[in-house]
Amino acid sequence: MKNILKYVSISALVLFGLLIAEYKFYNNLSFNNGDLRNLFVLIYLFTNLKYYQYVVKEKDELIENLNDQLANNNQ
């Protein structure tokens, strides 16, 4: 799940960049509007947020396990 979120996040960022570049060179395309670019930005932000929530959760679990092991070794 974590890897999927990272790939979706990167894909949305790349597509946003392509749309910006396309807007600079070909301003008359009808599908290249601000709403589509904003959608890609929202997708990027949401998936990036979820990805880092998973990362923090995994690190918290690891810290908790290491603290438990340390407490057991000190007894």
N, CA, C and O atoms as a Maestro MAE file, in Angstrom:
{
 s_m_m2io_version
 :::
 2.0.0
}

f_m_ct {
 s_m_title
 :::
 protein
 m_atom[300] {
  # First column is atom index #
  i_m_mmod_type
  r_m_x_coord
  r_m_y_coord
  r_m_z_coord
  i_m_residue_number
  s_m_chain_name
  s_m_pdb_residue_name
  s_m_pdb_atom_name
  i_m_atomic_number
  :::
  1 25 0.829 -1.189 0.000 1 A "MET " " N  " 7
  2 3 0.000 0.000 0.000 1 A "MET " " CA " 6
  3 2 0.873 1.253 0.000 1 A "MET " " C  " 6
  4 15 0.588 2.235 -0.686 1 A "MET " " O  " 8
  5 25 1.939 1.188 0.786 2 A "LYS " " N  " 7
  6 3 2.816 2.349 0.900 2 A "LYS " " CA " 6
  7 2 3.484 2.651 -0.441 2 A "LYS " " C  " 6
  8 15 3.595 3.812 -0.834 2 A "LYS " " O  " 8
  9 25 3.927 1.611 -1.138 3 A "ASN " " N  " 7
  10 3 4.575 1.814 -2.432 3 A "ASN " " CA " 6
  11 2 3.598 2.343 -3.474 3 A "ASN " " C  " 6
  12 15 3.963 3.174 -4.304 3 A "ASN " " O  " 8
  13 25 2.369 1.868 -3.433 4 A "ILE " " N  " 7
  14 3 1.355 2.354 -4.375 4 A "ILE " " CA " 6
  15 2 1.118 3.838 -4.167 4 A "ILE " " C  " 6
  16 15 1.029 4.593 -5.135 4 A "ILE " " O  " 8
  17 25 1.017 4.262 -2.926 5 A "LEU " " N  " 7
  18 3 0.817 5.684 -2.649 5 A "LEU " " CA " 6
  19 2 1.987 6.515 -3.155 5 A "LEU " " C  " 6
  20 15 1.791 7.609 -3.686 5 A "LEU " " O  " 8
  21 25 3.188 6.008 -2.995 6 A "LYS " " N  " 7
  22 3 4.364 6.745 -3.462 6 A "LYS " " CA " 6
  23 2 4.360 6.864 -4.980 6 A "LYS " " C  " 6
  24 15 4.657 7.932 -5.515 6 A "LYS " " O  " 8
  25 25 4.024 5.773 -5.689 7 A "TYR " " N  " 7
  26 3 3.991 5.812 -7.147 7 A "TYR " " CA " 6
  27 2 2.889 6.731 -7.665 7 A "TYR " " C  " 6
  28 15 3.097 7.460 -8.635 7 A "TYR " " O  " 8
  29 25 1.726 6.703 -7.031 8 A "VAL " " N  " 7
  30 3 0.635 7.593 -7.442 8 A "VAL " " CA " 6
  31 2 1.029 9.040 -7.204 8 A "VAL " " C  " 6
  32 15 0.742 9.907 -8.029 8 A "VAL " " O  " 8
  33 25 1.674 9.301 -6.097 9 A "SER " " N  " 7
  34 3 2.119 10.651 -5.773 9 A "SER " " CA " 6
  35 2 3.109 11.170 -6.813 9 A "SER " " C  " 6
  36 15 2.978 12.297 -7.290 9 A "SER " " O  " 8
  37 25 4.083 10.361 -7.158 10 A "ILE " " N  " 7
  38 3 5.083 10.765 -8.147 10 A "ILE " " CA " 6
  39 2 4.442 10.929 -9.522 10 A "ILE " " C  " 6
  40 15 4.770 11.862 -10.255 10 A "ILE " " O  " 8
  41 25 3.529 10.024 -9.874 11 A "SER " " N  " 7
  42 3 2.847 10.124 -11.167 11 A "SER " " CA " 6
  43 2 2.034 11.402 -11.270 11 A "SER " " C  " 6
  44 15 2.046 12.063 -12.309 11 A "SER " " O  " 8
  45 25 1.335 11.754 -10.213 12 A "ALA " " N  " 7
  46 3 0.542 12.986 -10.228 12 A "ALA " " CA " 6
  47 2 1.442 14.203 -10.370 12 A "ALA " " C  " 6
  48 15 1.095 15.153 -11.071 12 A "ALA " " O  " 8
  49 25 2.582 14.182 -9.720 13 A "LEU " " N  " 7
  50 3 3.524 15.298 -9.822 13 A "LEU " " CA " 6
  51 2 4.092 15.409 -11.236 13 A "LEU " " C  " 6
  52 15 4.228 16.513 -11.762 13 A "LEU " " O  " 8
  53 25 4.424 14.283 -11.851 14 A "VAL " " N  " 7
  54 3 4.949 14.292 -13.216 14 A "VAL " " CA " 6
  55 2 3.884 14.774 -14.194 14 A "VAL " " C  " 6
  56 15 4.171 15.583 -15.076 14 A "VAL " " O  " 8
  57 25 2.659 14.283 -14.044 15 A "LEU " " N  " 7
  58 3 1.580 14.726 -14.930 15 A "LEU " " CA " 6
  59 2 1.306 16.213 -14.768 15 A "LEU " " C  " 6
  60 15 1.036 16.907 -15.748 15 A "LEU " " O  " 8
  61 25 1.374 16.700 -13.550 16 A "PHE " " N  " 7
  62 3 1.216 18.136 -13.317 16 A "PHE " " CA " 6
  63 2 2.303 18.913 -14.051 16 A "PHE " " C  " 6
  64 15 2.019 19.921 -14.698 16 A "PHE " " O  " 8
  65 25 3.529 18.452 -13.953 17 A "GLY " " N  " 7
  66 3 4.632 19.115 -14.649 17 A "GLY " " CA " 6
  67 2 4.459 19.094 -16.157 17 A "GLY " " C  " 6
  68 15 4.750 20.079 -16.836 17 A "GLY " " O  " 8
  69 25 3.984 17.965 -16.683 18 A "LEU " " N  " 7
  70 3 3.735 17.889 -18.119 18 A "LEU " " CA " 6
  71 2 2.638 18.856 -18.552 18 A "LEU " " C  " 6
  72 15 2.743 19.490 -19.602 18 A "LEU " " O  " 8
  73 25 1.598 18.967 -17.749 19 A "LEU " " N  " 7
  74 3 0.523 19.901 -18.088 19 A "LEU " " CA " 6
  75 2 0.996 21.346 -18.032 19 A "LEU " " C  " 6
  76 15 0.591 22.164 -18.858 19 A "LEU " " O  " 8
  77 25 1.840 21.663 -17.077 20 A "ILE " " N  " 7
  78 3 2.387 23.023 -16.998 20 A "ILE " " CA " 6
  79 2 3.253 23.307 -18.227 20 A "ILE " " C  " 6
  80 15 3.146 24.373 -18.833 20 A "ILE " " O  " 8
  81 25 4.108 22.351 -18.592 21 A "ALA " " N  " 7
  82 3 4.961 22.538 -19.769 21 A "ALA " " CA " 6
  83 2 4.116 22.660 -21.030 21 A "ALA " " C  " 6
  84 15 4.395 23.490 -21.896 21 A "ALA " " O  " 8
  85 25 3.090 21.837 -21.128 22 A "GLU " " N  " 7
  86 3 2.206 21.898 -22.293 22 A "GLU " " CA " 6
  87 2 1.455 23.225 -22.341 22 A "GLU " " C  " 6
  88 15 1.236 23.777 -23.419 22 A "GLU " " O  " 8
  89 25 1.069 23.728 -21.201 23 A "TYR " " N  " 7
  90 3 0.379 25.017 -21.146 23 A "TYR " " CA " 6
  91 2 1.290 26.144 -21.632 23 A "TYR " " C  " 6
  92 15 0.835 27.072 -22.301 23 A "TYR " " O  " 8
  93 25 2.567 26.060 -21.295 24 A "LYS " " N  " 7
  94 3 3.508 27.106 -21.715 24 A "LYS " " CA " 6
  95 2 3.714 27.113 -23.228 24 A "LYS " " C  " 6
  96 15 3.877 28.176 -23.827 24 A "LYS " " O  " 8
  97 25 3.709 25.921 -23.853 25 A "PHE " " N  " 7
  98 3 3.995 25.838 -25.284 25 A "PHE " " CA " 6
  99 2 2.735 25.824 -26.152 25 A "PHE " " C  " 6
  100 15 2.728 26.402 -27.239 25 A "PHE " " O  " 8
  101 25 1.671 25.170 -25.682 26 A "TYR " " N  " 7
  102 3 0.433 25.053 -26.460 26 A "TYR " " CA " 6
  103 2 -0.715 25.546 -25.604 26 A "TYR " " C  " 6
  104 15 -1.347 24.757 -24.901 26 A "TYR " " O  " 8
  105 25 -0.985 26.804 -25.651 27 A "ASN " " N  " 7
  106 3 -1.979 27.416 -24.773 27 A "ASN " " CA " 6
  107 2 -3.413 27.176 -25.240 27 A "ASN " " C  " 6
  108 15 -4.343 27.444 -24.479 27 A "ASN " " O  " 8
  109 25 -3.627 26.685 -26.447 28 A "ASN " " N  " 7
  110 3 -4.975 26.594 -26.984 28 A "ASN " " CA " 6
  111 2 -5.648 25.238 -26.789 28 A "ASN " " C  " 6
  112 15 -6.752 25.048 -27.299 28 A "ASN " " O  " 8
  113 25 -5.057 24.306 -26.093 29 A "LEU " " N  " 7
  114 3 -5.680 22.997 -25.892 29 A "LEU " " CA " 6
  115 2 -6.799 23.098 -24.868 29 A "LEU " " C  " 6
  116 15 -6.638 23.714 -23.815 29 A "LEU " " O  " 8
  117 25 -7.934 22.487 -25.188 30 A "SER " " N  " 7
  118 3 -9.108 22.642 -24.325 30 A "SER " " CA " 6
  119 2 -9.033 21.791 -23.058 30 A "SER " " C  " 6
  120 15 -9.581 22.183 -22.028 30 A "SER " " O  " 8
  121 25 -8.365 20.633 -23.110 31 A "PHE " " N  " 7
  122 3 -8.320 19.773 -21.923 31 A "PHE " " CA " 6
  123 2 -7.281 20.232 -20.913 31 A "PHE " " C  " 6
  124 15 -7.253 19.733 -19.788 31 A "PHE " " O  " 8
  125 25 -6.446 21.152 -21.287 32 A "ASN " " N  " 7
  126 3 -5.385 21.618 -20.396 32 A "ASN " " CA " 6
  127 2 -5.868 22.863 -19.657 32 A "ASN " " C  " 6
  128 15 -5.519 23.988 -20.013 32 A "ASN " " O  " 8
  129 25 -6.665 22.644 -18.640 33 A "ASN " " N  " 7
  130 3 -7.174 23.782 -17.877 33 A "ASN " " CA " 6
  131 2 -6.670 23.722 -16.440 33 A "ASN " " C  " 6
  132 15 -6.052 22.745 -16.019 33 A "ASN " " O  " 8
  133 25 -6.946 24.774 -15.711 34 A "GLY " " N  " 7
  134 3 -6.466 24.862 -14.334 34 A "GLY " " CA " 6
  135 2 -7.072 23.827 -13.418 34 A "GLY " " C  " 6
  136 15 -6.430 23.403 -12.457 34 A "GLY " " O  " 8
  137 25 -8.307 23.405 -13.696 35 A "ASP " " N  " 7
  138 3 -8.956 22.418 -12.833 35 A "ASP " " CA " 6
  139 2 -8.224 21.083 -12.858 35 A "ASP " " C  " 6
  140 15 -8.064 20.435 -11.823 35 A "ASP " " O  " 8
  141 25 -7.788 20.682 -14.025 36 A "LEU " " N  " 7
  142 3 -7.066 19.415 -14.132 36 A "LEU " " CA " 6
  143 2 -5.723 19.493 -13.409 36 A "LEU " " C  " 6
  144 15 -5.321 18.544 -12.737 36 A "LEU " " O  " 8
  145 25 -5.044 20.603 -13.546 37 A "ARG " " N  " 7
  146 3 -3.772 20.778 -12.830 37 A "ARG " " CA " 6
  147 2 -4.000 20.794 -11.321 37 A "ARG " " C  " 6
  148 15 -3.226 20.204 -10.567 37 A "ARG " " O  " 8
  149 25 -5.059 21.465 -10.883 38 A "ASN " " N  " 7
  150 3 -5.376 21.494 -9.451 38 A "ASN " " CA " 6
  151 2 -5.723 20.106 -8.930 38 A "ASN " " C  " 6
  152 15 -5.385 19.763 -7.797 38 A "ASN " " O  " 8
  153 25 -6.392 19.312 -9.747 39 A "LEU " " N  " 7
  154 3 -6.723 17.944 -9.354 39 A "LEU " " CA " 6
  155 2 -5.452 17.127 -9.130 39 A "LEU " " C  " 6
  156 15 -5.356 16.378 -8.158 39 A "LEU " " O  " 8
  157 25 -4.485 17.270 -10.023 40 A "PHE " " N  " 7
  158 3 -3.225 16.542 -9.852 40 A "PHE " " CA " 6
  159 2 -2.478 17.011 -8.610 40 A "PHE " " C  " 6
  160 15 -1.843 16.205 -7.930 40 A "PHE " " O  " 8
  161 25 -2.545 18.279 -8.312 41 A "VAL " " N  " 7
  162 3 -1.901 18.785 -7.090 41 A "VAL " " CA " 6
  163 2 -2.575 18.189 -5.860 41 A "VAL " " C  " 6
  164 15 -1.894 17.781 -4.919 41 A "VAL " " O  " 8
  165 25 -3.906 18.134 -5.857 42 A "LEU " " N  " 7
  166 3 -4.628 17.552 -4.720 42 A "LEU " " CA " 6
  167 2 -4.321 16.067 -4.568 42 A "LEU " " C  " 6
  168 15 -4.143 15.578 -3.453 42 A "LEU " " O  " 8
  169 25 -4.258 15.352 -5.683 43 A "ILE " " N  " 7
  170 3 -3.909 13.931 -5.626 43 A "ILE " " CA " 6
  171 2 -2.511 13.765 -5.046 43 A "ILE " " C  " 6
  172 15 -2.284 12.900 -4.199 43 A "ILE " " O  " 8
  173 25 -1.578 14.588 -5.498 44 A "TYR " " N  " 7
  174 3 -0.208 14.522 -4.984 44 A "TYR " " CA " 6
  175 2 -0.175 14.782 -3.482 44 A "TYR " " C  " 6
  176 15 0.452 14.032 -2.734 44 A "TYR " " O  " 8
  177 25 -0.845 15.836 -3.044 45 A "LEU " " N  " 7
  178 3 -0.813 16.184 -1.622 45 A "LEU " " CA " 6
  179 2 -1.447 15.098 -0.762 45 A "LEU " " C  " 6
  180 15 -0.901 14.740 0.282 45 A "LEU " " O  " 8
  181 25 -2.594 14.569 -1.185 46 A "PHE " " N  " 7
  182 3 -3.288 13.548 -0.404 46 A "PHE " " CA " 6
  183 2 -2.468 12.263 -0.313 46 A "PHE " " C  " 6
  184 15 -2.305 11.698 0.769 46 A "PHE " " O  " 8
  185 25 -1.950 11.804 -1.460 47 A "THR " " N  " 7
  186 3 -1.197 10.549 -1.432 47 A "THR " " CA " 6
  187 2 0.122 10.702 -0.684 47 A "THR " " C  " 6
  188 15 0.567 9.772 -0.011 47 A "THR " " O  " 8
  189 25 0.744 11.861 -0.798 48 A "ASN " " N  " 7
  190 3 1.981 12.094 -0.059 48 A "ASN " " CA " 6
  191 2 1.716 12.118 1.444 48 A "ASN " " C  " 6
  192 15 2.504 11.582 2.223 48 A "ASN " " O  " 8
  193 25 0.620 12.729 1.850 49 A "LEU " " N  " 7
  194 3 0.246 12.759 3.263 49 A "LEU " " CA " 6
  195 2 0.016 11.349 3.789 49 A "LEU " " C  " 6
  196 15 0.521 10.995 4.855 49 A "LEU " " O  " 8
  197 25 -0.733 10.549 3.060 50 A "LYS " " N  " 7
  198 3 -1.002 9.175 3.488 50 A "LYS " " CA " 6
  199 2 0.283 8.349 3.535 50 A "LYS " " C  " 6
  200 15 0.474 7.544 4.447 50 A "LYS " " O  " 8
  201 25 1.153 8.547 2.563 51 A "TYR " " N  " 7
  202 3 2.426 7.825 2.543 51 A "TYR " " CA " 6
  203 2 3.233 8.124 3.799 51 A "TYR " " C  " 6
  204 15 3.729 7.207 4.453 51 A "TYR " " O  " 8
  205 25 3.363 9.384 4.133 52 A "TYR " " N  " 7
  206 3 4.172 9.737 5.302 52 A "TYR " " CA " 6
  207 2 3.487 9.353 6.609 52 A "TYR " " C  " 6
  208 15 4.165 9.154 7.617 52 A "TYR " " O  " 8
  209 25 2.160 9.245 6.617 53 A "GLN " " N  " 7
  210 3 1.482 8.717 7.799 53 A "GLN " " CA " 6
  211 2 1.859 7.258 8.015 53 A "GLN " " C  " 6
  212 15 2.093 6.841 9.149 53 A "GLN " " O  " 8
  213 25 1.922 6.470 6.930 54 A "TYR " " N  " 7
  214 3 2.353 5.079 7.042 54 A "TYR " " CA " 6
  215 2 3.798 4.987 7.519 54 A "TYR " " C  " 6
  216 15 4.125 4.140 8.351 54 A "TYR " " O  " 8
  217 25 4.655 5.846 7.002 55 A "VAL " " N  " 7
  218 3 6.066 5.831 7.398 55 A "VAL " " CA " 6
  219 2 6.204 6.137 8.883 55 A "VAL " " C  " 6
  220 15 6.947 5.458 9.591 55 A "VAL " " O  " 8
  221 25 5.498 7.147 9.356 56 A "VAL " " N  " 7
  222 3 5.571 7.516 10.773 56 A "VAL " " CA " 6
  223 2 5.008 6.399 11.640 56 A "VAL " " C  " 6
  224 15 5.551 6.107 12.706 56 A "VAL " " O  " 8
  225 25 3.927 5.774 11.195 57 A "LYS " " N  " 7
  226 3 3.337 4.673 11.961 57 A "LYS " " CA " 6
  227 2 4.327 3.514 12.078 57 A "LYS " " C  " 6
  228 15 4.477 2.935 13.155 57 A "LYS " " O  " 8
  229 25 5.002 3.172 10.982 58 A "GLU " " N  " 7
  230 3 5.988 2.089 11.023 58 A "GLU " " CA " 6
  231 2 7.157 2.435 11.945 58 A "GLU " " C  " 6
  232 15 7.637 1.581 12.690 58 A "GLU " " O  " 8
  233 25 7.607 3.665 11.894 59 A "LYS " " N  " 7
  234 3 8.716 4.073 12.760 59 A "LYS " " CA " 6
  235 2 8.305 4.075 14.224 59 A "LYS " " C  " 6
  236 15 9.095 3.695 15.088 59 A "LYS " " O  " 8
  237 25 7.084 4.496 14.513 60 A "ASP " " N  " 7
  238 3 6.599 4.461 15.891 60 A "ASP " " CA " 6
  239 2 6.527 3.029 16.413 60 A "ASP " " C  " 6
  240 15 6.879 2.765 17.563 60 A "ASP " " O  " 8
  241 25 6.067 2.100 15.562 61 A "GLU " " N  " 7
  242 3 6.013 0.697 15.971 61 A "GLU " " CA " 6
  243 2 7.419 0.148 16.216 61 A "GLU " " C  " 6
  244 15 7.636 -0.605 17.165 61 A "GLU " " O  " 8
  245 25 8.354 0.517 15.378 62 A "LEU " " N  " 7
  246 3 9.730 0.061 15.553 62 A "LEU " " CA " 6
  247 2 10.329 0.608 16.843 62 A "LEU " " C  " 6
  248 15 11.001 -0.122 17.571 62 A "LEU " " O  " 8
  249 25 10.095 1.868 17.127 63 A "ILE " " N  " 7
  250 3 10.598 2.476 18.364 63 A "ILE " " CA " 6
  251 2 9.976 1.799 19.576 63 A "ILE " " C  " 6
  252 15 10.664 1.539 20.563 63 A "ILE " " O  " 8
  253 25 8.696 1.514 19.511 64 A "GLU " " N  " 7
  254 3 8.018 0.840 20.622 64 A "GLU " " CA " 6
  255 2 8.606 -0.550 20.848 64 A "GLU " " C  " 6
  256 15 8.845 -0.949 21.989 64 A "GLU " " O  " 8
  257 25 8.840 -1.287 19.761 65 A "ASN " " N  " 7
  258 3 9.438 -2.621 19.892 65 A "ASN " " CA " 6
  259 2 10.844 -2.548 20.479 65 A "ASN " " C  " 6
  260 15 11.203 -3.357 21.335 65 A "ASN " " O  " 8
  261 25 11.627 -1.601 20.030 66 A "LEU " " N  " 7
  262 3 12.985 -1.464 20.562 66 A "LEU " " CA " 6
  263 2 12.978 -1.047 22.028 66 A "LEU " " C  " 6
  264 15 13.815 -1.505 22.806 66 A "LEU " " O  " 8
  265 25 12.045 -0.187 22.407 67 A "ASN " " N  " 7
  266 3 11.926 0.190 23.819 67 A "ASN " " CA " 6
  267 2 11.524 -1.004 24.674 67 A "ASN " " C  " 6
  268 15 12.021 -1.164 25.789 67 A "ASN " " O  " 8
  269 25 10.630 -1.843 24.162 68 A "ASP " " N  " 7
  270 3 10.238 -3.049 24.891 68 A "ASP " " CA " 6
  271 2 11.420 -4.009 25.045 68 A "ASP " " C  " 6
  272 15 11.621 -4.585 26.113 68 A "ASP " " O  " 8
  273 25 12.193 -4.176 23.982 69 A "GLN " " N  " 7
  274 3 13.364 -5.046 24.054 69 A "GLN " " CA " 6
  275 2 14.391 -4.506 25.040 69 A "GLN " " C  " 6
  276 15 14.997 -5.268 25.793 69 A "GLN " " O  " 8
  277 25 14.581 -3.214 25.034 70 A "LEU " " N  " 7
  278 3 15.527 -2.596 25.959 70 A "LEU " " CA " 6
  279 2 15.060 -2.764 27.404 70 A "LEU " " C  " 6
  280 15 15.867 -3.034 28.293 70 A "LEU " " O  " 8
  281 25 13.767 -2.607 27.633 71 A "ALA " " N  " 7
  282 3 13.226 -2.775 28.980 71 A "ALA " " CA " 6
  283 2 13.370 -4.225 29.439 71 A "ALA " " C  " 6
  284 15 13.662 -4.473 30.609 71 A "ALA " " O  " 8
  285 25 13.170 -5.182 28.537 72 A "ASN " " N  " 7
  286 3 13.312 -6.597 28.888 72 A "ASN " " CA " 6
  287 2 14.767 -6.957 29.164 72 A "ASN " " C  " 6
  288 15 15.038 -7.788 30.030 72 A "ASN " " O  " 8
  289 25 15.690 -6.359 28.461 73 A "ASN " " N  " 7
  290 3 17.111 -6.650 28.673 73 A "ASN " " CA " 6
  291 2 17.624 -6.048 29.974 73 A "ASN " " C  " 6
  292 15 18.559 -6.581 30.570 73 A "ASN " " O  " 8
  293 25 17.034 -4.956 30.420 74 A "ASN " " N  " 7
  294 3 17.473 -4.301 31.650 74 A "ASN " " CA " 6
  295 2 16.918 -4.972 32.901 74 A "ASN " " C  " 6
  296 15 17.386 -4.681 34.001 74 A "ASN " " O  " 8
  297 25 15.959 -5.837 32.771 75 A "GLN " " N  " 7
  298 3 15.362 -6.469 33.954 75 A "GLN " " CA " 6
  299 2 16.169 -7.596 34.450 75 A "GLN " " C  " 6
  300 15 15.802 -8.231 35.438 75 A "GLN " " O  " 8
  :::
 }
 m_bond[299] {
  # First column is bond index #
  i_m_from
  i_m_to
  i_m_order
  :::
  1 1 2 1
  2 2 3 1
  3 3 4 2
  4 3 5 1
  5 5 6 1
  6 6 7 1
  7 7 8 2
  8 7 9 1
  9 9 10 1
  10 10 11 1
  11 11 12 2
  12 11 13 1
  13 13 14 1
  14 14 15 1
  15 15 16 2
  16 15 17 1
  17 17 18 1
  18 18 19 1
  19 19 20 2
  20 19 21 1
  21 21 22 1
  22 22 23 1
  23 23 24 2
  24 23 25 1
  25 25 26 1
  26 26 27 1
  27 27 28 2
  28 27 29 1
  29 29 30 1
  30 30 31 1
  31 31 32 2
  32 31 33 1
  33 33 34 1
  34 34 35 1
  35 35 36 2
  36 35 37 1
  37 37 38 1
  38 38 39 1
  39 39 40 2
  40 39 41 1
  41 41 42 1
  42 42 43 1
  43 43 44 2
  44 43 45 1
  45 45 46 1
  46 46 47 1
  47 47 48 2
  48 47 49 1
  49 49 50 1
  50 50 51 1
  51 51 52 2
  52 51 53 1
  53 53 54 1
  54 54 55 1
  55 55 56 2
  56 55 57 1
  57 57 58 1
  58 58 59 1
  59 59 60 2
  60 59 61 1
  61 61 62 1
  62 62 63 1
  63 63 64 2
  64 63 65 1
  65 65 66 1
  66 66 67 1
  67 67 68 2
  68 67 69 1
  69 69 70 1
  70 70 71 1
  71 71 72 2
  72 71 73 1
  73 73 74 1
  74 74 75 1
  75 75 76 2
  76 75 77 1
  77 77 78 1
  78 78 79 1
  79 79 80 2
  80 79 81 1
  81 81 82 1
  82 82 83 1
  83 83 84 2
  84 83 85 1
  85 85 86 1
  86 86 87 1
  87 87 88 2
  88 87 89 1
  89 89 90 1
  90 90 91 1
  91 91 92 2
  92 91 93 1
  93 93 94 1
  94 94 95 1
  95 95 96 2
  96 95 97 1
  97 97 98 1
  98 98 99 1
  99 99 100 2
  100 99 101 1
  101 101 102 1
  102 102 103 1
  103 103 104 2
  104 103 105 1
  105 105 106 1
  106 106 107 1
  107 107 108 2
  108 107 109 1
  109 109 110 1
  110 110 111 1
  111 111 112 2
  112 111 113 1
  113 113 114 1
  114 114 115 1
  115 115 116 2
  116 115 117 1
  117 117 118 1
  118 118 119 1
  119 119 120 2
  120 119 121 1
  121 121 122 1
  122 122 123 1
  123 123 124 2
  124 123 125 1
  125 125 126 1
  126 126 127 1
  127 127 128 2
  128 127 129 1
  129 129 130 1
  130 130 131 1
  131 131 132 2
  132 131 133 1
  133 133 134 1
  134 134 135 1
  135 135 136 2
  136 135 137 1
  137 137 138 1
  138 138 139 1
  139 139 140 2
  140 139 141 1
  141 141 142 1
  142 142 143 1
  143 143 144 2
  144 143 145 1
  145 145 146 1
  146 146 147 1
  147 147 148 2
  148 147 149 1
  149 149 150 1
  150 150 151 1
  151 151 152 2
  152 151 153 1
  153 153 154 1
  154 154 155 1
  155 155 156 2
  156 155 157 1
  157 157 158 1
  158 158 159 1
  159 159 160 2
  160 159 161 1
  161 161 162 1
  162 162 163 1
  163 163 164 2
  164 163 165 1
  165 165 166 1
  166 166 167 1
  167 167 168 2
  168 167 169 1
  169 169 170 1
  170 170 171 1
  171 171 172 2
  172 171 173 1
  173 173 174 1
  174 174 175 1
  175 175 176 2
  176 175 177 1
  177 177 178 1
  178 178 179 1
  179 179 180 2
  180 179 181 1
  181 181 182 1
  182 182 183 1
  183 183 184 2
  184 183 185 1
  185 185 186 1
  186 186 187 1
  187 187 188 2
  188 187 189 1
  189 189 190 1
  190 190 191 1
  191 191 192 2
  192 191 193 1
  193 193 194 1
  194 194 195 1
  195 195 196 2
  196 195 197 1
  197 197 198 1
  198 198 199 1
  199 199 200 2
  200 199 201 1
  201 201 202 1
  202 202 203 1
  203 203 204 2
  204 203 205 1
  205 205 206 1
  206 206 207 1
  207 207 208 2
  208 207 209 1
  209 209 210 1
  210 210 211 1
  211 211 212 2
  212 211 213 1
  213 213 214 1
  214 214 215 1
  215 215 216 2
  216 215 217 1
  217 217 218 1
  218 218 219 1
  219 219 220 2
  220 219 221 1
  221 221 222 1
  222 222 223 1
  223 223 224 2
  224 223 225 1
  225 225 226 1
  226 226 227 1
  227 227 228 2
  228 227 229 1
  229 229 230 1
  230 230 231 1
  231 231 232 2
  232 231 233 1
  233 233 234 1
  234 234 235 1
  235 235 236 2
  236 235 237 1
  237 237 238 1
  238 238 239 1
  239 239 240 2
  240 239 241 1
  241 241 242 1
  242 242 243 1
  243 243 244 2
  244 243 245 1
  245 245 246 1
  246 246 247 1
  247 247 248 2
  248 247 249 1
  249 249 250 1
  250 250 251 1
  251 251 252 2
  252 251 253 1
  253 253 254 1
  254 254 255 1
  255 255 256 2
  256 255 257 1
  257 257 258 1
  258 258 259 1
  259 259 260 2
  260 259 261 1
  261 261 262 1
  262 262 263 1
  263 263 264 2
  264 263 265 1
  265 265 266 1
  266 266 267 1
  267 267 268 2
  268 267 269 1
  269 269 270 1
  270 270 271 1
  271 271 272 2
  272 271 273 1
  273 273 274 1
  274 274 275 1
  275 275 276 2
  276 275 277 1
  277 277 278 1
  278 278 279 1
  279 279 280 2
  280 279 281 1
  281 281 282 1
  282 282 283 1
  283 283 284 2
  284 283 285 1
  285 285 286 1
  286 286 287 1
  287 287 288 2
  288 287 289 1
  289 289 290 1
  290 290 291 1
  291 291 292 2
  292 291 293 1
  293 293 294 1
  294 294 295 1
  295 295 296 2
  296 295 297 1
  297 297 298 1
  298 298 299 1
  299 299 300 2
  :::
 }
}
